[in-house]
């Protein structure tokens, strides 16, 4: 007599869309990920990803950026990432705050190519 054992498939989802994007960038072998948002956003996962070898920076948006725009903060962190790490591949992840208010991300990416932002 053989018994059939039912196996349940358990799927573990990512904790949030932001964290999922960070892990996707890691899986794509990105050298530096830039979170465009507040300094503490996804802090725990950022540190874990750094242990995997990917640098994670943030534009550290503050109240002023939410009102007047975060484009300058975004460009500043992109330049700093280039200067510090000379990445072959860099990814940008919008956070809740930057994407909801629509501040900074699309325009910053179009300001120039590598080294010319």
C-alpha angles and dihedrals in degrees: 000000000000123000121214114223116209111222117204117212110227117199119199110206124203115264094244143350090258093053091044089055091050093051090046089054089050090051088051090056095246112174097208131020119196119203109206101211145056120345097249098048111130090346097159094051092043090058092047090051091051087057085058089056103260117121114227121199132174133212087225095221114199136189092281091055091051090056103035101026137273100234095107092049089049095050090045093056092045090054091045091051091052092048096046103039109016090217124201089208129021128183131199123211120193115218129213093268098048096042097044093053092035094228122161112328105098096043095046093057092054097051094092149314127279111316093008104079 
